[in-house]
């Protein structure tokens, strides 16, 4: 079995170079991306000329402007950088099928068994570097047997470990040099090389490859790095000879785990992103359109293509979005939800037609796009015998979709969440005998179980009834400020509370229900609560008419 080989690609100037690619006409001046850090602004990414001028990420903006007054800046867009890194991950799929993102500015590729297709590891990395250079991106690469070692080589190969001395610790300097210590930067900037210089660790030599790297290469937090440096443990090799138990007690298990991951003693698999499957289609129009008939004709063409894509993957659209891009740069869109997932154009088209009047064409639409935002699998075929297949075919032919289409039409106007249906509940408690479900995301109940005794048409929270606090049905009682006389009754039906739940309305204990008919014609559902954490008594729970 071939040993694992992991390639780490680090883009040290990803934020700045992403914007420089979009602004091709920008002069070759120092450029930086800035971000808000509390009440101040600091540099998040710099271009090559800005780095040559002495700027670095993390530097306060006012200090950077003092050093380089001609600096051009732009605010950071974290979402756009994440989307750009995702695009690079899809692009890197040509080199390896296993590519994972390492936000915010790196990729990890499992190239085990792939390098020979490109002439070897060195040749493969050179091709990747040349391709990224042609895209205007700076990259540093590290290749090793583990993801941790590859990460370390990409970022820290060729750099010296920190000495632990700074202007904050003047007492560490000799007396003759203390006057100059105050002018030193408190935090040494991390300066990446401007040239592509990959570092390749030979197979099985991970320990020797990372032994001379600084301890920061183990992906530790800055406080742990500072503590190790003050103790004289500046290189990875200084940690490998230390007792693991002592390291774990002093610095926590995270340090030992990172060390084991870098050396291959602890597993750290590459978790590639799931393949992107987008069900979308678009049409770019030679001339802008604005008539409703033209928009509808374009929508029909888009819908036919989209439904074909869905049918090929045995998927059905549940949420569909139609986008119209106007010639003035504005975008119009409509989103609709189907009651049942489908890839039938005849069922989706009427819903789009109902909403087309919401699109304002303006000075004309030059591109339209249709996308299925949410899909569900559709199982149209099932292995069965001839008799079962004939019955299933007859059932599909006789199936009436009128109710589903009606729900889709109503939902397009008031929203699918507003359409509900009742289902039988799995409980003997009267209040829980039915549950309300969204009609679009549930199937009709095949049948309702028959209750042991009739249930009232109207049900409300128990209301107190003035009567003698005895289990015997009273001949006279008072309810809702009315004096009622008993005519006839049916019962009792005993219902006990669910002991595993604490229902506030059922703290009165076991109930005996009666169907009571009064002399005035009212048919009520009374019960006597035997009492538990609440006092006992008579209550009215519903009405039969």
N, C-alpha and C positions, 0 to 999 in steps of 0.2 A: 504493500500500500504506500502510495507516494506521501511524503510528509506534507503537512499543511504549510502553505506559503501565503502570507497576508501582505498586501500592498496598501499603505496608507498614503493618501494624497491630501496635502494640507495647502489651502489657499490663503496665504497670510494677508493678502490685500483684496479679498473677495468683495467687500462692500464698496471700496473705491473703484476697483476695476469694473464692477458691474455697471456703475454709473458712467464711467468713461466709455464703455462700449455703446451705451445708449446715446451719449453726447459725443458723437464722432468729430464734431467741429470744434471741440474745446482745445484751445492752445495748449502747448506743452508747458504748463505752469504747475507749481505745486498744488495738489488737490487733496482734500481730506473730507471724510464723512464724520459728522459730529453727532453726538447723542446727549440727552439730558441726564445729568447725574445729580439728583437733588436740586439745589438752586443754582448749580453751575453747569457749564457745558464742557465736555471733554471730547477728545478725538477717539473715534471708534475704528477707523481704518484710514490708511494713507496711501498715496500713490508713490511710485518710484522716485520722482523728483522731490516729493515732500520728504521722503525718508532720507534722501541724500542731503536735504537741508537741515537734518537733525531732528525731525519730528517723529513721533512714535505713538502707537495706540495707548490710550490712557492718559495722555498729556492734557492738562487744562488748555482750553482754547485760547485764553488770554496769553498764556506763556507761549503757545505756538505762534500767535500773531506777533508777539514781540520778537521772536526769532526770525519769522518769515512774514513780513507785512503783505506780500503779494499772494498770500495763500488764498485759494478759492475753496469754498466749503459748501456742503449741502447736508440737509438733515437726513438721518438714517431712517430707512424703511425696513423694519425687521421682517415683515411679512413678505416683501418683495425679495429680500435676500434668501429667505427660506424657500420661496418658489424657484429662485435661480439655482439654489443648491439641488433642488429636486430635479430640475432640468439637467444639471450636470450628472446626477445619478442615472437618469435615463440614458444620457449620452454614453456614460461609462459602461453600459450594458453590452457594448460591442466588444469589450475586452474580457468580460467575465459575466457569467449569469448570476453571480452572487455579489451584489453591490449594496452596501448599507450606508446611510447618511450618518455623519457624526456632527450634528449641529454645534456651532453655527457655521463652520467653515472647512469641513473635511469630509472625505469619503474613505471607506474601507472596502477593499476588493479582495475576495478570496480567489486567487489565481492558481490554485492547485490544479495541475494538469492542463493549464491553458497556455503557459509561456511558450511551449514548443511550437505552437501555432503561429507565433510571431517571431521566431528566430532565437528564442531564449529569453531569460529574464531581463538581461541588460538591454537587449534590442527592443523588447516590449516596452520597457520603461522609457527608453529614448523616443519611441514612437508616440507614447502618451504625452511626453513633455513637449515634443514638437507640435503635436496637434493643439495642445492647450496654449502654447506660445502663439500659434497662428490665430487663436481666439482672443488674444490679448490678455491672458490670465497668467499670473505668477503662481508657481506651484513648487512645493518641496515634497519629495517622495522618500519613503522608507519601506524597505522590504525585509521581513523577518518571518520566523516560524509562528509567532503569536501576534495578535492584534495589539497588545500592550507594547511589545518591543517595536513593532512597526510604527506605532504612534510616537514612541520616544525618538526613534531614529529620524523621522520626518521633521521633528520640531527642535531637537536638541543635538543632533550630530554636529560635531565640530565646534561646540561651544564650551566655554569654561564654566565650572561650577562657581557659585557665588562664594565670596570669602567670609560673608557675615559681618563685614565692617561697613559702616556708613556714617554720615554726618550725625546721626542720632546717637552714636556710641563713640564720642570723641575720646573717651578715656582709653579706648583700644589703641589709639595712635601714639606714636612717639611725640615727645614735647615739641620737637622741631617741626613736626608736620601738622600739629593741631590747628594752626591758623589756616591751613588750606583745607582742612576736612570739612569745614562748614560750607564750602562752595561745591561739594560733590553732590550729585543727585541722590535723593533718599531712596529712590527705587530705580534701579538700573533698567532702562528700556529694553524690551525684547526686540532685537533687530534681526529680521529675516534676511537671508541672502537674496540679492537681486538676480542671481543666475541659477539656472536649474542644475542642481548638484545632488542627484539621488544617492542614497546610502543603502547598500545591499549587504545584509548579514548572511554569510554562507549557511547552508543547511546544517543544523545541529550545533551552531556556534552562537546562539543567542546570548549566552552569559558573557562571553568575551566581547561581543559587539556592544553591549549596553553597560559594561562594567565601569567605563570611564565617563559615562554620561552623568549629569547632575541629578540629584534626587528629585528635582521637579519633573524629570522625565517619567516618573512613576504615576503621574496624574494625581498628585497629592494637593491638598488645600494649602494656601500660602502660609498659614500658621504652623502647620506641621513641617513644611520645608524650612521655615525660619528656626524652629526648635532643633531640627536635625543639624542645620548648619552651625548653630551656636555650640553644639556638642562635638563638632568636628566631623560629622558624618555627611560629607558633601557629595559623594559619588555613590552610584548604585552598588558598586563593588564593596563599599564600606558597610553596606547593610547585609550583604549575603553571608558574611562571616559572623554576624551577631546572633545571639540566641533568640529564636522566634518568640518564646514566651515573654522574655523581657521587653522586646519591641512591642508586643501586643499590650502588655500592661502599661507601658509608658505612653504609647502613641495611639492605641486603639487597634482593633482588628482590621480597620481599613488599610493601614499601611502594609500589614502582612499579606492581605488579599491582593493588593495591587502588585506587590513584589512577586507573589506566586503566579499571578496572571501574566506578568511580563516574562517570567522564566518558563512558563508552560506547566507549572505544577498544579494550577487551578484552571479549570476550563473557562473559556470566554468565547462563545461561538459568535459568528457573524450572523446578524439577523437582517436579511435583505427585505426591502419593502415589497409588498404584494404588487404584482403587475397591474399597471393601470389599464382598466377596461372602461373606456368612455363610449357611451352610446350617444353619439352626436353627429350631426351633419350640417353643412352650411352651403350657401350659394352666394357667390360674388356676382353682382349684376353689372353688365357693361354700362348701363345708363340708370340713373336713379328712377325709382318708381314711387308713385303716390296714390294711384287709384286703388280702390278696394278690390276690384276684380283682379288686378295684377298681384296685389299682396296675397289674395286667396290662392291664385294659381301657383305662386311661388311656395306657399305653405303646403299645398298638395304635393308638390314635388319633394319637398323636405320630408313630409310625413311618410311618403312611400318608401324613401330610402331608409328612414329611421326604423320603420316597422320591419323592413327586410333584415336590417342588422339585428334587431331583437329576435326575430324568428330564427335566424341562423344560430343564435346562442341559446335558444329556448328560454328567452326571458320576456317578461311583460312589463310595460311601463306603468308605474304607479303615479309618479309626479313628472310632469312634462313642462318644460320652459321654452318659450319662443322668444328670441331676441331679434330686434330690428335695429341695425346700425345706420344712422342717418348721415347724409353727406356733410352736415355741419359738425360731426364728431359726437353728437348725442346718441344715447342708446335707450331704446324703449324695450320693455319686456312684459310678458304675461306668463303667469304660472298657474297651472291647473292640476287638480288631483282627481284621479279616477277612483270610482267605487271598487273596481276590481282590476287587477293588473291585466293588461291586454296588449297584444301587438297587432290588433285589427284596425286598419286605418278608418274603417267605417264607424267605429265606436269612438275614436279619438277626434275625428274631424269635426263633428257637430259642436263639441265643447270648445274647440279653437275658434270656430266661426262665431260663437256667442261672445267671445272676448276680443275679437279683432278690432272692434270699435274703440278699444282702449289704447290702441297704438296711434300716436300722432306722427304722421309721415313727415311733417315739416316741409323742408325744401326737397325732400326725396330720400328714399332708402336705397343704399347701394350694396348692402349685404344683410342676409338673414341667416339665422342659426337656430336649429331645433335640437334640444337635448333632453334625454330621459334622466332626470336627476336621481330618481329612485326606481329600481327595478326589482322584480321578484321572479323566481324560476317558475316556468309553466311546464307541467308534465302532461303532454298530449297523448303519449303512447304508453301502453302497459302490456307486458307479455301475458297472454291469456289464450285459452282455447277458442275454438270457432264460435261456440255458443255464447261464451262470455264476451267475446269481441263483438258479436252481433248485438248483444244487449247494450254494451257500452256505446256502440255507434248509434243505436236508436235513441239512447238517452241523451247523447250530445246533440243529435238532430232535433229532439223534442225540447231541448232546454230553452227556456224563455229568458232572455236577458233584458226584458223591458224594465223590470224593477231596478236592476243595476244601472241601466242607462238613465232612468229617472233620477236616481240618487246622484249620479254624476252631474246631471244638469242642475239639480237643486244645489248641490255642493259647490258648483262653479259660481253660484251667486251668493250664498250665505256661508259657505265653508263646510267642509266635510265633518268637522267636529260638532256642528250643530244638529246633525242627523243621528239619532240614537234609536236603539231598539232594546226591548226587555228580554232577558234570558232567565230561565229558572236557576235559582241559587241552590247550592248544596248545603242547606242549613234548615233545621226545623224551627228556627226562630222566625216569627211572622215577618218582622222587618227585613229579614235577609232572604226571604223566599224568592225574591226577584232581584236581578242586578241589571244596571243600565250599562250597555256597551255601545261603542261607536258602530254605526251600521256599516260603514265602509270597511271596517277591519274585523268583521265578525260574520258568521253565517247564521241564518235563521234557525231557531231551535226546532229540532225534529218533533218535539212534543213536550207538553208540560205534565209533570207527575200529578196525579190526583191527590189532593189533601185528604186526610182522614175525615175531616168535617168541612163543611162549606166555609169559605173565607170571604170577608166583606169586600165590597167594591171600593170603599174608601177606607184608608188607613191613616191614622195620625198618631202623634205621640200620646201616651196614656194620660188621660185627664181624670182628675179625682172625682169620685162620686160620693155624695153624702148618704151614707147608710150605716147600718149596724156593722161593727167590725167583727162579724162572724162568718164562717164559710157558707152558711145557709143563705140561699138566694132571697133577697128582701122583696117583700110584696110592694113596698113603696120606697122610692129613692129620689134624690134630687141631683140633677145634672144640668149644667149650663143655666143655672137660675130657673130651672123648670122642675115642677113636681110631677113625677111620672109614676104610673100605676102599672104593675106587671099584669099582662094578659096571659101569656104562655112563654115557655122557655124550653131550650134544648141544650143538654150538656150533662155534666161538665166534661171538658177536654183538658187534661193536665199537660202543661209544657214546662219543662225544667230549663234553667239557664245553662249556657255553655260554661262549664266550670273552669275551662282553661283560659277564658277571656274575662276581663273586667269591664263589663258593660254598665255604664252609669244607670241606664234605664232598667236594668235587670238586678239591681242590688236589693230589690224588694223580695227576691227569692222565687220559689216555685209559684206558678200561676194556674188557676182553674178557670177556663174560659167557658162562657155561656152565650148562646144566641137567644137574645131576649126580645120579645115583641110586647110593646106597651099598648094600652087602651087607645092611645091617640094614633096608632099605626106605625110608629117608629120601630125599626128593627136594628138593634144595637148589639155590639160585641163587647160584653162586659167580662171582666175577670177579677178574681179575688187573689190578691198577693198575700202569701202566707208569712212574709216577713223574713228578712235576713239582716243585712246591715242597715236596712231601712224598716220603718214600721209597716205593718200590714194594713190592708184595707181594700176597698172596691175602686175599680178604675174602668173607664170606657176607652176602648182602643180603636173602634171603627164603626162603620155603619153599612148596612146591606142595601140601602136605597137612598 
